Amino acid sequence: MQPVEINLVPQATSDDQLIALWLQGRSPHTQRAYEGDIRRLRRIIPKPLAALTLADLHRFTDSLASLQPSSRYRVMSAVKSLLAFGLRIGYLSFDAGSLLRLPPVASRLAERILEETEVRAMLHLETKPRNRLILTLLYATGIRVSELCGLRWRHLQLAGDTAQITVTGKGGAARSIRLPVSVWELLRTTRGDAMADQPLFAAARGSALRPLTILRIVRAAALRAGITAPVSPHWFRHAHASHALDRGAPLHLVQATLGHASLTTTGRYLHARPQDSSGRFLGL
């Protein structure tokens, strides 16, 4: 009997199938953004993906001139990712995107890192216990808003005198994050008789809070604290990373907590708020 050969590489027979495979496993927010980016590509360059040339991609890049640099970068990154994926699984015989250089984008990370005093003011001035717990958990764990909204009580497990949460991040990767004792005490006292499969943070009808609701809670807290910048839940993730590193947390620990695939990503926070400068040695 001949051995049966099992092909574990995902297959696609059309552009639509390729796009669906490429999007699989990404968060709903990312899927919506990337779907819009690829629709834009197919509208501007109405050709099969296999027929795309570098000249086509340059023409598409030119069509994005009215977008902000960061948005332009995201769109072109999505296109490059899709084409590279198509080549990797054998659907495309050539990746025109590999020859495309992405435009440089100035980092605005430093502008989005709240001071510790600002975070504490947002927590202190929030009068609703549930909302204060949401803000506290975002800051204490650095989780994404989609990860927060997906939390159920069964995702909490006891760990010594505290507990840990298990969240599912980008690409379906799960990670466990140990909670500070004070945060665990707050969570434990608010559970009541909630069942294991119920959301940690539920709306009036029992369904999980949506990211837009969390954004409104964060924006209102920022305004009460006198912060006029457009603070979003992700700013708490930035604050967690930056403040933890400032206080001596090892880089690899922050990487594991945030679920970064690479230390390079976590290292951006060191460059965004340097603790010293060679200018100190100039005698000015």
C-alpha positions in Angstrom: 0.0 0.0 0.0 1.3 3.4 -1.0 1.7 5.9 1.9 -0.9 8.7 1.8 0.6 12.1 1.4 -1.0 14.7 3.6 -0.7 18.3 2.4 -0.9 20.7 5.4 -0.3 23.8 3.3 -3.6 25.7 2.9 -4.8 25.8 -0.7 -6.6 28.5 -2.6 -8.0 28.4 -6.2 -9.1 32.0 -6.5 -8.2 35.5 -5.2 -11.2 35.5 -2.9 -10.1 32.2 -1.3 -6.6 33.5 -0.9 -7.8 36.6 0.9 -10.1 34.6 3.1 -7.1 32.3 4.1 -4.9 35.3 4.7 -7.4 36.9 7.0 -8.1 33.8 9.0 -7.2 34.0 12.6 -6.9 37.8 12.7 -9.0 39.9 15.1 -12.3 41.2 13.7 -11.0 44.7 13.8 -7.9 43.8 11.8 -10.0 41.8 9.3 -12.2 44.8 8.6 -9.3 47.1 8.1 -7.4 44.7 5.8 -10.5 43.8 3.8 -11.0 47.5 3.2 -7.4 47.9 2.1 -7.6 45.0 -0.4 -10.9 46.2 -1.7 -9.2 49.6 -2.4 -6.4 47.8 -4.3 -8.8 45.8 -6.4 -10.9 48.9 -7.2 -7.9 50.9 -8.3 -6.0 48.0 -10.0 -8.8 45.7 -11.3 -6.5 42.8 -12.2 -6.0 39.3 -10.8 -3.4 39.2 -8.0 -1.3 36.9 -10.1 -1.1 39.5 -12.8 0.1 42.4 -10.6 3.3 44.1 -11.5 5.6 46.5 -9.7 4.3 49.3 -11.9 0.8 48.4 -10.8 1.7 48.7 -7.2 3.5 52.0 -7.8 0.4 53.3 -9.4 -1.7 52.1 -6.4 0.7 53.8 -4.0 0.3 57.1 -5.9 -3.4 56.8 -5.5 -3.0 56.9 -1.7 -1.4 60.3 -1.7 -4.4 61.9 0.1 -4.1 59.5 3.1 -2.1 60.2 6.3 1.4 58.7 6.1 0.6 56.1 8.8 -2.6 55.0 6.9 -0.6 54.8 3.6 2.0 52.6 5.3 -0.7 50.3 6.7 -2.4 49.9 3.4 0.8 49.0 1.6 1.9 46.7 4.4 -1.4 44.8 4.0 -0.9 44.5 0.3 2.7 43.3 0.7 1.6 40.8 3.4 -1.2 39.3 1.2 1.1 38.9 -1.8 3.9 37.3 0.3 1.3 34.9 1.7 0.1 34.0 -1.8 3.7 33.1 -2.8 4.3 31.2 0.4 1.4 28.8 -0.1 2.0 28.4 -3.8 -0.9 30.3 -5.1 1.3 33.0 -6.7 4.4 32.2 -8.7 5.9 35.7 -8.2 5.5 38.3 -5.4 5.6 41.8 -7.0 5.2 43.3 -3.5 8.7 42.1 -2.4 10.1 44.8 -4.7 8.0 47.5 -3.2 9.6 49.8 -0.7 7.3 51.1 2.1 7.3 54.8 2.7 9.1 55.9 5.9 6.7 56.9 8.7 7.7 59.0 11.7 7.0 57.3 15.0 4.3 59.0 17.1 4.6 56.5 20.0 6.1 59.0 22.4 3.1 61.2 21.9 0.8 58.4 23.0 2.4 57.5 26.3 0.6 58.9 29.2 2.4 60.0 32.3 1.9 57.9 35.5 0.2 60.9 37.1 -2.2 61.1 34.2 -3.1 57.4 34.5 -3.6 57.7 38.2 -5.8 60.7 37.8 -8.0 58.9 35.3 -8.4 56.0 37.7 -9.0 58.2 40.8 -11.6 60.4 39.1 -13.6 57.5 37.7 -16.6 57.2 40.1 -18.2 54.1 38.6 -16.6 50.9 40.1 -17.0 48.8 36.9 -15.4 51.5 34.7 -12.6 52.0 37.2 -11.9 48.3 37.1 -11.9 48.3 33.3 -9.3 51.1 33.3 -7.3 49.4 36.1 -7.2 46.1 34.2 -6.2 47.7 30.9 -3.3 49.4 32.7 -2.2 46.5 34.9 -2.1 44.0 32.2 -1.5 45.9 29.0 -4.0 43.8 27.1 -5.7 45.0 23.9 -9.3 46.2 24.0 -10.4 43.1 21.9 -8.7 40.9 24.5 -10.5 42.7 27.3 -13.9 42.4 25.6 -13.3 38.6 25.1 -12.6 37.8 28.7 -14.9 35.4 30.5 -14.7 34.4 34.2 -13.4 31.0 33.2 -10.3 32.8 31.8 -9.2 33.6 35.4 -7.2 31.0 37.3 -5.9 31.1 40.8 -2.2 31.4 41.2 -1.0 31.5 44.8 -2.2 34.5 46.6 -3.4 36.1 43.3 -4.7 35.0 40.0 -3.9 35.0 36.3 -5.9 35.7 33.2 -5.5 33.9 29.9 -6.2 36.0 26.8 -6.2 35.1 23.1 -4.2 37.6 21.1 -3.2 38.2 17.5 -3.1 35.1 15.3 -5.0 33.1 18.0 -1.9 33.0 20.3 -2.9 32.5 23.9 -0.9 34.0 26.8 -1.3 34.0 30.6 -0.8 37.2 32.6 -0.4 37.2 36.3 -2.4 39.9 38.1 -1.2 42.2 40.9 -2.9 41.1 44.1 -4.8 44.4 44.4 -6.4 43.9 40.9 -7.3 40.3 41.7 -9.1 41.5 44.9 -11.1 44.0 42.9 -12.1 41.4 40.4 -13.0 38.8 43.1 -15.3 41.2 44.9 -17.2 42.2 41.8 -17.9 38.8 40.4 -21.0 38.0 42.5 -22.8 35.0 41.2 -21.6 35.3 37.6 -21.2 32.0 35.8 -17.9 30.8 34.3 -18.9 31.6 30.7 -20.3 35.1 31.4 -18.2 38.1 30.4 -16.1 39.9 32.9 -17.6 43.1 31.7 -21.2 42.7 30.5 -23.7 45.1 29.0 -27.2 45.5 30.3 -28.5 42.5 28.3 -25.6 40.3 29.5 -23.5 40.3 26.3 -19.8 41.4 26.5 -19.1 45.1 26.2 -18.1 46.2 22.8 -14.8 48.0 22.0 -16.6 51.2 21.2 -18.1 51.3 24.7 -14.7 50.8 26.2 -13.4 53.7 24.1 -16.1 56.0 25.4 -15.3 55.0 29.0 -11.6 55.8 28.4 -12.3 59.1 26.6 -14.6 60.3 29.4 -12.0 59.4 32.0 -9.3 61.3 30.1 -11.5 64.4 29.9 -12.2 64.3 33.6 -8.4 64.2 34.2 -7.9 67.2 32.0 -6.3 65.3 29.1 -7.3 66.7 25.7 -5.4 64.2 23.6 -7.5 61.6 21.8 -6.7 58.8 24.4 -7.8 55.3 23.4 -7.7 52.0 25.3 -4.4 51.2 23.4 -2.8 54.1 25.2 -3.0 52.1 28.4 -1.0 49.3 26.7 1.6 51.9 25.8 1.6 53.3 29.3 1.9 49.8 30.8 5.0 49.0 28.7 6.7 52.3 29.2 6.1 52.7 32.9 7.1 49.0 33.6 10.4 49.5 31.8 11.0 52.8 33.6 10.6 51.0 36.9 13.1 48.3 35.9 10.9 45.5 34.5 13.0 43.2 32.3 12.4 43.7 28.6 11.6 40.0 28.0 9.0 40.1 30.8 7.2 43.1 29.2 7.4 41.3 25.8 5.7 38.2 27.3 3.0 40.2 29.1 2.1 42.2 26.0 2.4 39.2 23.7 4.9 40.7 21.3 6.4 38.3 18.8 9.7 40.1 18.8 11.8 41.9 21.4 12.4 44.6 18.7 8.7 45.6 19.0 8.9 45.9 22.8 12.2 47.8 22.5 10.4 50.6 20.8 9.3 51.9 24.2 13.0 52.2 25.3 13.6 54.5 22.3 10.4 56.4 22.7 11.3 57.6 26.2 15.1 57.4 26.6 16.4 57.8 30.2 19.6 59.5 29.2 21.3 61.4 26.3 24.9 61.9 25.1 24.0 65.6 25.1 24.6 65.4 28.9 28.3 65.1 28.2 28.6 68.3 26.1 29.1 70.7 29.0 26.3 73.0 27.8 
